[in-house]
Amino acid sequence: MIYACSGASDAGELADLTARVLSQRQLGEMSCLAGIGGRVKALLAKAEHADHIVVIDGCPLNCARRTLEQAGFPRVHSLELHRLGLRKGSCPPTEERLAVTVQAGVELLQGLGARTK
C-alpha cells in the first residue's frame, strides 16, 4: 500500500503525485490516508493486510507516517522528499522533480521486492 501526505504545500502535492505515478505503474496500490486517520474499517483492513506500507511525506513533519503510526501501523517504509533536497515552499511540482521523486520511490519499492516495470 502507498500513502502520501497530500498536504497543502507544494511538497505535499509532489508527494501525492509521486504516489499516483507509482500506483499507475502498478508498483503498489495507493490508498486513502484520510480514511486511516478517520478509522474507516475497510481502509484499515486494507492496510492491515498489506505486504508492505510505503508512506511518502513532503516535509520533515512526517504527518503521513505519524498518521499511520497513530493508527497502529508502526512498520512503515518512508520516502521523505526533504531528504531528496526538496523543501516545502520552494519545490513546485515540475516534471523534473517528479522524475526524481518517482525514481526514489521505485528504488524504495525495489528494495522491498516489488516488481518494477
Residue pairs with C-beta under 8 A, 6 or more apart in sequence:
1 28
1 29
1 30
1 31
1 46
1 47
1 50
1 52
1 53
1 54
2 19
2 22
2 23
2 27
2 28
2 29
2 30
2 31
2 54
2 55
2 56
2 105
3 19
3 30
3 31
3 33
3 36
3 53
3 54
3 55
3 56
3 64
3 67
3 68
4 12
4 15
4 16
4 18
4 19
4 20
4 30
4 33
4 55
4 56
4 57
4 58
4 64
5 11
5 12
5 15
5 16
5 33
5 55
5 56
5 57
5 58
5 59
5 63
5 64
6 12
6 13
6 15
6 16
6 33
6 64
7 13
7 15
7 58
7 59
7 63
9 58
9 59
9 88
9 89
10 58
10 88
10 89
10 90
10 91
10 92
10 93
11 58
11 59
11 81
11 82
11 86
11 87
11 88
11 89
11 91
12 58
12 59
12 88
13 58
13 93
14 58
14 81
14 86
14 91
14 93
14 97
14 98
14 101
15 56
15 57
15 58
15 64
15 81
15 101
16 56
17 93
17 98
17 101
18 56
18 79
18 81
18 98
18 101
18 102
18 105
19 30
19 56
19 105
20 30
21 98
21 102
21 105
22 28
22 30
22 102
22 105
22 106
22 109
23 29
23 30
25 116
25 117
26 117
27 105
27 106
27 109
27 114
27 115
27 116
27 117
28 52
28 54
28 109
28 114
31 43
31 46
31 47
32 40
32 43
33 64
33 67
33 68
35 42
35 43
35 44
36 43
36 44
36 47
36 67
36 68
36 71
36 73
37 67
37 70
37 71
39 71
44 71
47 53
47 68
47 71
47 73
51 112
52 77
52 112
52 114
53 68
53 73
53 75
53 76
53 77
54 76
54 77
54 78
54 79
54 105
54 108
54 109
54 112
55 64
55 65
55 68
55 76
55 77
55 78
55 79
56 64
56 78
56 79
56 81
56 101
56 105
57 63
57 64
57 65
57 78
57 79
57 80
57 81
57 82
58 81
58 82
58 86
58 88
59 81
59 82
59 87
59 88
60 80
60 82
62 78
62 80
65 76
65 78
68 76
69 76
77 108
77 112
79 101
79 104
79 105
79 108
81 91
81 101
82 88
84 100
84 101
84 104
86 97
86 100
86 101
91 97
106 116
109 116
110 116
